[in-house]
Structures are given as structure tokens and as C-alpha cells.
Amino acid sequence: MKGILIMLLFSFSVAISAGSERYVVYKISGQAERYSGSEWELLERRDSVDLRDRLRISEGSCIGILDNTSGRIYYSDNSGEQSVATVISAARRRSDDITGQVNRQIRQAMTDSGTSGYSYKSLGASHRGESGYGATEAVYAAIACALEISDGIPDNAGVKLRMVPVDESSFCFSIENCTDKTLCVNVLSVSENKRPKVCFNVGYSCDEPYMLISPNSKQTVRQFVFADTSDDRTEYFLIAAEEVYDVQKLQMLLNASETSAPAGNTADKVLFAHLNK
């Protein structure tokens, strides 16, 4: 837990030092202003902003801040003064809350139905304290192996990934689990000359860094919205596993290496699916 928090704080400090190019105003509905140091100035779409910038959002207005490193849009309709960092932190907490609520509903449904082979311990426990070669390392190994295959990441008929338009310039993902197992899922973003990133960065504000989907079901993940950039060469892949893996830890593994496949120990129950638009 301590290591994850240190990494998150480090990432935030890097974002601050990187300047204003990382975050831009993607959408404004109504009126939003930024304090320039002496007066309030109207914000417009495509304006660069910094995490420390003070914003003032008018009553009934909404602003969307785009993180160019992930493509995710963070929305706020909270009127009054707040920093860009506060807008992003609040949006992350909301997505964590929604994801946690869905996870709890799935666990409760499994308990009520008497599903065998699963328990709160196996589905509810965080893997942040795991030692040795655990579920998260196995998923990482499977991703690394798949990315090294010349034919590309394979598709599995058991899972499907689709893009769902939110409006004319943004989208979210829809995931379908065609198996009879509860799966732990996420979407991997793979861009040219960039290290892979997990799209559902859950576990930011709670100790539940994973997302579940029920057997034989479809789930539209509306708590994570992304910019639809037509000239972007980013590819998206669904990654699903029967064992719960830690999304925060998985991203740390992706960040800390060249994503080369570890020797031995590959996950034989990790399912992949290409994005079907």
C-alpha cells in the first residue's frame, strides 16, 4: 500500500513539473474561468492548464479536462472555485466509487447464488501485498508475451470489446463476458513509441484496484470517458482473467520495464480481445 501511494505521489509530481502541455480543456458547457494571478480570465476549448491552476466554474456549467498521456477526460460540474488537481482527483474518486459498487454487487450476487469456487477472499482481497509470482505478475507476463508475437495480440471468443460513443468527440468502452466465469477485466492502450497503459485506472482512492464483470453479461463502463482522436494510432485490447489482478501494480510493472516477456511463468487463463468499433 505504501509503495503504491509513493508511486502515485511521484506520478503527480512529475505531472506538475512537466508543465501545462499534459492537460488541456477539452470541453466547456456554460462558463469556466482561470485565475491569472491578478484577474479571472475565461477559459476556452484547447486551452492548456496546469494542475495548480485555480478554476471558477459557474452554476450549471461543466468542464472537461483532457489528460493527453492517457486520453481520458475528467469532468466536473461542481460550481465554485477549485484547482485542476481537485477536478481530476474528484473524478477519479467518482470512478472508483462506481467501480467498487459494481464489484460489490457482483460479489453479493455470487454469494446469493451459492456460486462455487469463489469467495469474498478470492475476489475481494487486494493483491498489493502479494509476494513472489502472483496473479498480477502472471497477467503482466501474458501481456508482454502477446506484444512480442509477430501476429499481434490474439482474440479470444470468450470476451468482446466495443467502443460506445458518448458524444461526437468522446467514447467509453463496452465489455462482454461470454464465459460462465466472473472475470477481472481492463483495457490496454498500446500506442506507437509509448509504453502500454491500462485505461481503467481504478484503485486511486480505495483499496480495491480491480474491475469485475459477471458471467454471460455485458457492461458499459461509463465512468471512464476518452477523447476520440481520429488520427491517433492507439490500439485498444481487452485483458481478462479469472484471478483478480491489481491494476495499479500492473501499470507499475508496465512502466518499470521495456515490456519484454519474463522467462517462464505465463498466465494460461488470460483472455484478450481486439477493439471492435
N, C-alpha and C positions, 0 to 999 in steps of 0.2 A: 504494500500500500504506500509506504513512504517513498519507494523508488518511483512509482507511477506519478505521485504528486510532484516530485522533484523534476521529472521529465516534463510534466505539464507546465510547471512554472518556467522551466528553461525554454520551452517552445514559445510561451507567451512573451518572454523577454527578448527572444530572437525576433519575434514579430514586431516588437516595439522598435528595436534597433534597426530593423530592415527598412524603415521609412514608410512613406504613405502609399507606395505602389501596390502593396499587397491587398489593401481594402479599397473598394470604390462603392459609390452609391449606385445601386442597380435599379432601384425603383423608388418613386415617391408618389404617394397618393395624398393630396392635400398639401400641407406646408411643413417643412422642416428647415431649421437654421443651424448654423455652426458659429460658435463664438470665436472671433478672430484675434482676441486679446484686447480689443477696445470696443467692439460692437458686434451685433449679431448680423450675419450675412445669410441670405437664402441659399440653401443647397439645391443643386441641380443634378440630374442624372449624369453619371460618369465622373462626377467629382471624386478625387482621391481623398481619403480620410485616414486618420491615424487613430490607433486605439485610445490615445489620451484626449482626443478632440471632444469638446463639450457640445452636445446637440440639444436643441429645443424643438420638441415635436408638438405641433398644435393639436388641440382637441379634435378628435375624429379623423386624424391623419395617420398615415402608416409609412414607414421607411424600410427598405430592404438593402442590407449591406452585403456585397459580394466579396467572398474570400477567393482571390484569384489562384491561390495554391490548391484549393480543393474543388472549386466550382460551386460550393454551397452558398446559398443565400440565407442570411439571418434577418428575420423580420421583427419589427417592434411597432405596436400601435399604442404604447404607453405614453400618454401625453405628459409634457413637462420636460425638465432638464435631466439629461443622463449622458454618460460618456459612450463612445463607440464600444469600448470594452464591456460596459454594462449591457448594452444591446445584445452583444454576442453571447455573454455569459448567461443572460436570461433565456435566450433562445435555446442554448444548449441544455439548460435545466429543464425547459419545457419538453424537449425531445426525449430526454432521459426519463421524465415522469411518464410520458405517454408509452414509451417502450417498456418501462417497468410495469405499468398497469397491464399491458397486453401479456407480458411474461407471467404475471401472477394469475391472470385469467386462464392461461393455458395450463399452468401447473395445477390450479384448482380443478379444472375440467378433467385432467388426467387422474387426480385423486378421487374425484366423484365417480368416475367410470371404472375405477379399480384397475387402470392400465398396469400391466405387469412389466417388470424390467426397468422401471423408472422410479425415482423417489425425489423428494424435495432436496435431499442431499446431493444427488447426482445432477439435478437440473438447476438447483438454486444456489449452489456454492460457487463463490468466485474462485478463479484459478490464479489469483495474483500471488498466492503464497505457495504455489506448486513448486516442487523441486525436481531436478532431474529432467527426464524427457517426458513432458506431459502432453495434453491434448492440443494446447496452443502451438507448441513446437511441431507437433505432427501436422497440423494444418499448414503451418509455415513451410514445412518440408514439401508438402504436396504442391503448394503454390510455386515454390522455387523449381521443383521438377517440371511442372506443367509449363512454366515460362521458358524453360530450356529446350522443350520439344520443338523440333523444326516445323511440325504440322500445326503448332499452336495449341492453345488450351482446349481439351476435349469437351464435348457436350454430353450430358447425361440425361436420359429421358425422364428421370425421377424428379427433376426440378426445372422450372422455367423462369425466365426473367424478361420483363417487358417494361417499356417506357410509357408513362402516363402523363399527358400534357396537363400542366396546372393552368397555364395561360399561353399566350402566343410566344413567350420567350423563356419559359421555365418548365421544369418537369419533375416528377418523382418516379419512384420505381414500384412495380408490382411483382410480387414473388409468388410462385405457385409450387406447392409441395404435393407431388403426385404419389408420394410413398405412404406407407402406413406407419411411419415413424415420426415422432416430433424431432424437428431439426433445428440446429443452431445456424443462423444464416447471416450473411453480409454480402456487400457488393464491393468488388475490387476494381479500382480505377487504374488503368495502365496507359500512361502517356509516353510519347517518344522523348527520350533523354531525361525522363523523370522516374524516380522510384515509385513503385506501386503504392497506392493509398487505399485504405478502407473508407467507404463512403458513409457508413452508419457509425459515426464515432461516438458510440454510447459508452456510458460509464464515466462521463466527465464529472458529474456531480453526485453520483451514487455508487455503491459498491456492487453494481450489477452490470458488468461490462459485456453484455451479450444480448442477442435478439433471437427469440424463438418463433417458430411457426408450427401450427398444429398439423397433424397428418391429413392428407387429402383436402387441403384448403388453399385459399388464395388470400394474400394480404397486400393491400396497397399502403406503402409506407409514406404517408402524407406528412409526417413530422420532419422529414428531410427533403428540402426542395433545392434543385440545382439549376444553374443557368444553362440554357440550351444554346450552345455556340456552334453554329453550323459548320464553321471552318476548323473546328477543333478535331484533332486526330485521336482523341482519347477513346479507348475501348473499355467497355464495362463487362465484368464477368461475375456471375453469382457463385459464391462459395458456401457450401452447406455441409454440415457434419452432424452425426448422431451425438457425438460428445460435445459438451459445452466448452467453447474456447473463449479466451479473454481478448476482446477486440483491442483494448489499449496495449496489451502486451504484444499482440500480433503486429500492430503498427510499429512498435519499438523494434521488433525483430526486422521488419522490412526497412526501417530507417538505418539500422546499425550495420547493415551488411550490403553486399552487392547482389543480394537475392540469388545467390548460387545455391544449388541443391546440396543439403548436408549429406554426408555419407551414411547410407543405411537409414533405418527408421523413417519410412514414409507412411503417410496416412492412407490406408486402403479403403476407408469409408468416407472420403471427402468427395463431394459431388460438385461438378462445375456446369455452368450453362452460359452461353453467349447471350448478349442482349438481343432480344427480338423486338424491334420497333413497331 
